[in-house]
Amino acid sequence: MADVEVEPVAAKMEGLEVEKVASAPMEKYSQRVLVKTILGREDGGVGLLGQTIIVGGWVKTGRSSANVSFVELNDGSCPANLQGKYVAALRIANGNYVFMCPERIVSHASYIEVVVEPHIEGASHVTLTGTSILVEGFLKEPPTEELKLKQKVELSVVKFIHIGTVDSKNYPISKTRLKLETLREYLHLRPRTNTISAIARVRNALAFASHTFFNQNKFLYVHTPILTTSDCEGAGEMFQVTTLLNDAEKRKQEIPPTLMVMPGESQPEALAKAPKLIAGIPHREDGKIDYTADFFARQAFLTVSGQLQVEGYACALGSVYTFGPTFRAENSHTTRHLAEFWMIEPEIAFADLKDDMNCAEDYIKFLCQWLLDHCLDDMEFLAKMYDKTAVERLRMVASTPFVRITYTEAVETLQKVKKKKFEKKVEWGIDLASEHERYLTEEIYKKPVIVYNYPKDIKAFYMRLNDDGKTVAAMDVLVPKVGELVGGSQREERLDVLIQRLEEMKLPKEPYEWYLDLRRFGTVKHAGFGLGFERMILFATGIENIRDVIPFPRYPGRADL
Ligand SMILES: NC(=O)C[C@H](N)C(=O)O
């Protein structure tokens, strides 16, 4: 509830019945009522007639003539929807009603008309797209029956509390429909668009749903580090951390010896060359500055996955998960890769691959159902604009058992495909490419597919070796539109086998000593997976490019803003 209850004086002035008005609460920490608080009510705001309220937002579109001005005010609280828009519409007039886009607004209380008498100060400054306004007015009934069909309440302006003008010639997003690609140039302004704001709400809902799912199932949320020396995937796709302390003076301090690894060099090779300090800067024996040791004279990287660390917590607390940004230094320019992306990684003690697959399937279904229950307006808007099948897909995924096939079966199935020629030939042992993954889910099974028991040579060292000696207990969840959504495995809990796997893969043992401890001291079978959060949003919304589903995408060449 608001601490400030505005007296409905203006309503009285209009001769409205104001004895019994429900109140539209102001935001607790903001000086306005959200449009959603009014229009999101079941009665479309009727119970609030007579209330004096303050709304605030940014003008979406506006028009004015000699005696009529009209703007749509977007406060970001409501989804655009199929019938119209959840925006406040401002009309400055004392004459007849003017509709902005009547055909778009059908029988739905999706925006508020805000009527301003011409004498109101500021009335002529509020129509430009991008203008911010905070406006006080009272809710009244639209004057005609026809209008009442379209909206239940309108706001009659008493005064403008704030007007933030806009330099409209230079406002980059003043056009109503800009391509998503163009909007990427304005990452700071694009959340004002219907699409990006809908995606932001879907993203928020999926994050909340994730925490809900894992907490309901008694998983503990663990924060794993961003800076680490552990290469979880052992693939060397890590970004290195350097400091801006290039000034030798600043470095004239005792810096401990460090391990130096140059590109193309193994850690043992690097170890063989003892480090030297010259003017406080770590130098290699060959005289070159050791730029790799720039995290206070040690190496550090941005994490590729929180898995290894979260395993430590699983091996103490049972079921845990981590959720945070992860980084991959792949020079990928596809629509499905980012250099910085978010991953949700549950890890379960006393669990095997089957438990892992069950958990992943239940979790994905839960997310889909959550969007249907909590975000349908946004989902329908996105479906209408970008992918007609998106909502249907959510319903299908939420209610249909996923297909489960081994990698070997997947390869055999793909080899039988006559209709399509794959760019990459399907042979046992290959890493399935996106074209194969999508063919399985979109053409053959038409639903999510879990492929498990992959060849050990294409998977990470930590995955449990199967009895056949050729495959590991890994699983990927593949979904239509996206391909791989989840990757996970049962972990190798046997110390000797794990050491052997590290050796086979020519990975140094030393950096993983702490990880091996988890097998030395009270090892248990355990399993986990990682769900690429942005890929989940792509899959849910049908948006084509992953750069549009994260607020500030980072990809090769793009880290500004
Ligand atoms: N937690 C996981 O199993 C995810 C896996 N480490 C990956 O990055 O794909």
The ligand as a Tripos MOL2 file, in Angstrom:
@<TRIPOS>MOLECULE
LIG
    9     8     1     0     0
SMALL
NO_CHARGES

@<TRIPOS>ATOM
      1 N1         27.1820  -29.1960  -15.1690 N.am      1 LIG1
      2 C1         27.3320  -29.8030  -16.3070 C.2       1 LIG1
      3 O1         27.2680  -31.0110  -16.4130 O.2       1 LIG1
      4 C2         27.5590  -28.9750  -17.5210 C.3       1 LIG1
      5 C3         28.8470  -29.2900  -18.1700 C.3       1 LIG1
      6 N2         29.9610  -29.0310  -17.2980 N.3       1 LIG1
      7 C4         28.9600  -28.3800  -19.3730 C.2       1 LIG1
      8 O2         29.5240  -27.3100  -19.2640 O.co2     1 LIG1
      9 O3         28.4180  -28.7100  -20.4050 O.co2     1 LIG1
@<TRIPOS>BOND
     1     1     2 1
     2     2     3 2
     3     2     4 1
     4     4     5 1
     5     5     6 1
     6     5     7 1
     7     7     8 2
     8     7     9 1
@<TRIPOS>SUBSTRUCTURE
     1 LIG1         1 GROUP 0 **** ****
